[in-house]
Amino acid sequence: YINGPYDYNLIKRSLKFIKKRKKITFIDVGANMGNHSLFFEKFCPSTKVISFEPMEHAFSVLNRTRKLNNLNFEAHRLGLSDKIGEMQIKFDDLSEIIHTATLDSFNLSNVAVIKIDIEGMESRALQGMLNTLKRNNPILFIEGNTEEEVKEQSLVLNPLGYKQTGRVWNATPTYEWKTFED
């Protein structure tokens, strides 16, 4: 907590893009302890918040956040990827076998905002949500730690009409993407 909650400006910015929609779903991919999920449920006009966190310890903290704050968002202990299955991931000193799913397998509608912060796996998750993106045209906030990661994201998103807005948030760069059809 420095000058406000973590990612405050990013999550506040998400409000700007949802004013026209009546039913609103927020997706938090790489929810960790639930900072964005909490904000989306308590302070945004959401009808549904869905969180994905595959790591056991982080998922446990996410559920405590939900319980302590009397929240109702859906929490899935899954990693989003380009296919349904299992994979081994390493993060810092931790290594786990996680279950993966595609966001498209959830067949969601009314998705307004998707936040993705999954330590270099963002492009794989994007590949597994192409139909969701086409159907819903949500604003995206996607972490990209390297130029290569951002280039991979562009290769997936540009054919769908998504472009970066030029806004970059946070100490770990999180890029804002949207279609400019509106």
FENFEN-V780278 format. One record per residue. N is the residue number from 1. SS is DSSP state (A for helix, B for strand, O for the rest). PHI is phi in whole degrees, -180 to 180 (none if undefined). Layout:
N SS PHI
N SS PHI
This chain:
1 O none
2 O -131
3 O 56
4 O 115
5 O -63
6 O -55
7 O 64
8 A -55
9 A -65
10 A -64
11 A -71
12 A -66
13 A -60
14 A -60
15 A -64
16 A -61
17 A -95
18 O -118
19 O -63
20 O -81
21 O -94
22 O -92
23 O -107
24 O -132
25 B -115
26 B -108
27 B -118
28 B -117
29 B -99
30 O 83
31 O -67
32 O 53
33 O -86
34 O 99
35 A -55
36 A -71
37 A -60
38 A -59
39 A -62
40 A -59
41 A -77
42 A -82
43 A -120
44 O -114
45 O -80
46 O -87
47 O -99
48 B -157
49 B -126
50 B -125
51 B -115
52 B -127
53 O -148
54 O -85
55 O -78
56 A -56
57 A -65
58 A -63
59 A -64
60 A -63
61 A -66
62 A -57
63 A -67
64 A -66
65 A -58
66 A -63
67 A -69
68 A -63
69 O -102
70 O 54
71 O -103
72 O -121
73 O -62
74 B -74
75 B -126
76 B -117
77 O -86
78 O -144
79 B -99
80 B -85
81 O -150
82 O -91
83 O -156
84 O -87
85 B 165
86 B -135
87 B -155
88 B -95
89 B -124
90 B -125
91 B -141
92 O 53
93 O -95
94 B -97
95 B -138
96 B -141
97 B -90
98 B -119
99 B -88
100 B -122
101 B -147
102 O -100
103 A -65
104 A -58
105 A -67
106 A -88
107 O 48
108 O -86
109 O -126
110 O 62
111 B -79
112 B -103
113 B -139
114 B -127
115 B -106
116 B -129
117 O -143
118 O -132
119 O 51
120 O 91
121 O -100
122 A -58
123 A -64
124 A -65
125 A -64
126 A -59
127 A -60
128 O -89
129 O -131
130 A -57
131 A -67
132 A -62
133 A -65
134 A -63
135 A -74
136 A -111
137 O 53
138 O -77
139 B -76
140 B -121
141 B -122
142 B -127
143 B -71
144 O -146
145 O -77
146 O -131
147 A -61
148 A -64
149 A -61
150 A -66
151 A -63
152 A -62
153 A -63
154 A -60
155 A -62
156 A -82
157 A -86
158 A -57
159 A -63
160 A -90
161 O 93
162 B -81
163 B -138
164 B -72
165 B -83
166 B 98
167 B -91
168 B -128
169 B -114
170 O 76
171 O -69
172 O -94
173 O -53
174 B -121
175 B -96
176 B -94
177 B -125
178 B -157
179 B -88
180 O -109
181 O -75
182 O -65
